[in-house]
């Protein structure tokens, strides 16, 4: 999905990824990104603007990008988890 994104969307995804570590400990930033835990296995989601979502895992000091997609694409992905 990343290859299909415009440069503007790629930059927005990159900015959101950089903001995630600080956002996890700051409720105001956290709310802006719409961070929420999606699955008991440790899968989280954050918003990138209105149309994109980032799915990631978070372990101690490691944040791993799992998927980037629209709301519907992420819902389909989560059905497979």
Wavefront OBJ file of the C-alpha trace (Angstrom):
o trace
v 0.000 0.000 0.000
v 2.843 2.431 0.714
v 4.048 2.338 -2.889
v 0.616 3.430 -4.100
v 0.493 6.529 -1.864
v 1.155 10.016 -3.126
v 4.163 11.886 -1.794
v 1.831 14.002 0.357
v 0.302 10.904 1.950
v 3.737 9.295 2.432
v 4.920 12.387 4.294
v 1.772 12.351 6.445
v 2.361 8.677 7.313
v 6.004 9.415 8.153
v 5.018 12.372 10.360
v 2.435 10.240 12.184
v 4.971 7.465 12.765
v 7.424 9.969 14.221
v 4.700 11.360 16.509
v 3.592 7.949 17.836
v 6.237 7.420 20.568
v 5.490 10.788 22.181
v 1.749 10.419 21.608
v 1.574 7.184 23.577
v 2.357 9.150 26.728
v 0.502 12.394 25.976
v -3.288 12.296 25.948
v -3.654 15.446 23.809
v -1.413 14.160 21.023
v -2.840 10.671 21.487
v -6.355 11.966 20.823
v -5.229 13.814 17.700
v -3.876 10.629 16.177
v -6.855 8.610 17.356
v -4.635 5.877 18.757
v -6.493 2.810 19.943
v -5.733 -0.804 20.645
v -7.429 -3.030 18.085
v -6.536 -6.536 19.154
v -5.444 -8.303 22.318
v -2.333 -9.521 20.486
v -0.922 -5.984 20.678
v -2.118 -4.502 17.391
v -2.768 -0.747 17.503
v -4.214 1.785 15.051
v -3.584 5.490 14.473
v -5.237 7.936 12.087
v -3.353 9.728 9.347
v -5.776 12.424 8.278
v -9.286 11.457 7.313
v -8.621 8.645 4.863
v -5.641 6.650 6.086
v -4.933 4.446 9.063
v -1.659 3.038 10.359
v -1.659 -0.376 12.010
v 1.330 -1.111 14.218
v 2.556 -3.275 17.054
v 4.218 -1.895 20.139
v 6.655 -3.852 22.279
v 8.828 -2.225 24.949
v 11.001 0.080 22.809
v 10.001 -1.272 19.382
v 7.212 0.087 17.196
v 6.628 -2.029 14.079
v 4.566 -0.786 11.149
v 2.208 -3.560 10.081
v -0.044 -1.952 7.488
v -1.196 1.360 6.041
v -4.605 1.598 4.410
v -8.061 3.047 4.370
v -10.509 2.343 7.170
v -12.158 -0.418 5.108
v -8.827 -2.001 4.139
v -7.779 -2.120 7.777
v -11.106 -3.701 8.799
v -10.612 -6.419 6.168
v -7.057 -6.981 7.392
v -8.198 -7.327 11.014
v -10.700 -10.041 10.103
v -7.700 -12.152 9.078
v -5.832 -11.627 12.357
l 1 2 3 4 5 6 7 8 9 10 11 12 13 14 15 16 17 18 19 20 21 22 23 24 25 26 27 28 29 30 31 32 33 34 35 36 37 38 39 40 41 42 43 44 45 46 47 48 49 50 51 52 53 54 55 56 57 58 59 60 61 62 63 64 65 66 67 68 69 70 71 72 73 74 75 76 77 78 79 80 81
